[in-house]
Amino acid sequence: QATLTISPDGTCSAVSHTCTASTPDVGGNTHTVTASLGTANTASAVLHVQRGAVASLVISPDNSTMTAGAPSTFTAQGFDAGGNSLGDVTAETIFAVDGGSCDANACTATSAGSTTVHGYDGPATGTAAVTVLPGKVTVVRLQGGSATTSAGVATSAYQVEGFDDYGNDAGDVTPMATLAIDPDGTCDQTA
């Protein structure tokens, strides 16, 4: 015949005579279960609610960029099955990146484009989307221009395409390139 209640949050079942808290104890605060039988008869008991095991991870930064060949660090935030934050669980998380490798939470990928960083903490997982950008240009290719020309007549315009150490195309780097002709002649850098 008793009615059970729990505070500051949670629910109690009149059928099974059990109570469930929705958040863990924070800052020394505890939950209290109260049994009431009529208006004059009550009793209470302290219920310590602990955080649950890690059920899901949020990997940060998400939707970020990294440079090919350069490590980027990631962090993991843990949450229990009730969605309660368990705080920073980076130290307990195993990281992996598609098309690359991770040393602890520092991940490196070499292929430009979209990739995913994964975090694993027991059965809990999380991911972060990452765009890998080409690294520093170390190789250039001269494209376009003319195969033949007459003395004193300009060739058609050349284009300089840049690539990093991993073969990633860094795009048109003509404005940053210096053109020269050998053994004689001149190049117009503004054409």
N, C-alpha and C positions, 0 to 999 in steps of 0.2 A: 504493500500500500504506500510505500515511501516514494517521494519524488526526488530525483537526483538532479542537481545542477552543477555546473563547473564555471569558474571564473578565473581569469578575466576573459577567456574565450574558449570555444569548444562546444561539444554537444554531448548529451547523455541519452542513452536508450532506456526507455521504460520497460522494454521487452527483455533485453539481455542484462539489464542493470549494469551497464558499462559506460564509461565516459572516455571521450577522445578529445585531446587538445589540438588546436589547429596550428599553434606556434610554440616553439620551444621557450623555456625560461630564458630571460635576458636580463643581465645586470643584477642578478641575485633575486629577481622576482620569481615567485612560484605560483602554481595554480592551486586552487582550492576546490575540492569537491564537497558539496553540502547535501545532506539528506534531510528532507522535511517530512514530518508526519503530522498533518494538521498545522495549526499556526503556532502552537507552543512547543512542540518537540522538534528540535533540530540538532544535527551533529555535523561536524566537518572534519576533513582530513586533508593534509597537504599532499599534493601530487607533484613530483619533480618530473618535468618534461624535458628530455634530452633531444638534441638534434639527431635526426636520422642519418643513415649512411648516405654517401654521395650517390645521387641518382642521375644527375645530369650536370654537364659542364657548359660554361660559356667561355669561349676562347676569344681573347682580345689581343691586338686590334682586329676587328672584322672589317671586310671591304677596304683593306689597306693595300699599299704597294710596297714592293721590295725590289732591290736591284739584283740582277743576275750575278751569282757568285758571291754576294755579300750577305752575311748572316743578319737576320732580323729576330728580335726576341718577342716572345709571346707569353701571355699569362693565362691562367685558368681560374675561374670562379666556380665554386661548387655549390650545388643546391640539392636538398633532400627531396624525397618523393612528394612532400607537401609544398614544395616551392620555396622553402626557407633557405636563406643564404647561409652557407657554411664558410664563407670567406674565401680567402686566397688559398687555393690548393695546388699552386704551380709546382711546388717541390715534390708533390706526390703524383704528378701527372706525367705520363709518357707522351712525348710529342713526335709527330711524323708529318712529312710534307710530300704530296704527290710530286714525283719527278725530282726529288732531292733527298736531303738528309737533315737530321736534327741532332745537335749535341746539347743534351738537356733541353732547355726551352729556346735555344738559338737555332733557327732553321735556315737552310740555304737551298735555293733552287737555281738551276742554270738555264732553263728554257723559258724564253719570254712568252708571256701570255697568262691565261687564267690558271690558277692552281688552288689547292685546298690544303690548309693545315689542320691536322686532326689531333685531338687530345683524348687520352685514355686514362681513366682512374678506376681500376677494377671494371665493373660492368658499365660504368658511366662513361659517356662519350660526348664530345662536342666538336664543332668545326668552325673554321674561319675562312672566308673567301679572300684570296690574295691575287693581285695582279703583279706579275714579275716583269720589270722593265729591263730593256737591254742595258748592259754595263758600259763602261768607258770604251769609246771607239778605239780599236787597236789595228784594224785592217780596213783599207779603203779600196773601192773598185771604181775605175773610171768607165763611165758609160756614155753612149751617144757620140757626138762629135762626127767628124768626117774621116773616112778611110784615106781619101786622097783630096788634095786641093792644089791650086796653082799658086805660084810664088806671089806673095802680097795679097792673096785673097783669104779672108778669114774662114775658118772651119765653121760648121754648125756647132751650137753650144754643147759643151760637155756637162755631164752630171756626175757628182761624186757620191757614191753610196757607202755608208759606214757600217761596220760590223764589230761586235765585241769579241772577246776571247772565246766565246762559246758558239760563235756563228750566228748570233741573234742580229737581225737587221735593225740598225738604229735609224734607218731612213736616209733621206737626202741631207748630206752634210756639206753640200756645195758652198753655201755662204761662209762656212768656217774653213774651207780648204783653200790652199794657194796653188794655182796652176802655173806650170812652167813648161817651156818647150826647148828641146835640145836637138841639134847643137846651136841653133840660132832662132831668132824670132821673138815675139812678145805674146803675152796672153792678157786679154781684157778681163779683169776680175769682176766687172760690173755687168757684163753681157749676159 
